[in-house]
Amino acid sequence: MQVEMKEQMKPFEKGLHEVYQGLNSPDFDAPPELEGNSLVQVNWAVFLIIVVVAGGTAVGWFCDLAGSSVRLARGFNCRQECC
């Protein structure tokens, strides 16, 4: 009976040993090493997204402004149909 109990407790003891080994390690307060992109890569991606959105907004605003200027220069009213 005790042999079976020891056999069943082996995974628990191994896990407990790993926990205490981690608690006693010298770099206990070190931040975790996570998978995925580094912080620099994420920051560059966010910066690129902001630049693309701002650039697209500026181009759209410019095209709208230029189109309005052309219609007003030709004498069209915004409420009047062109054809």
Secondary structure, 3 states (H helix, E strand, C coil): CHHHHHHHHHHHHHHHHHHHHHHCCCCCCCCCCCCCCCHHHHHHHHHHHHHHHHHHHHHHHHHHHHHHHHHHHCCCCCCCCCC
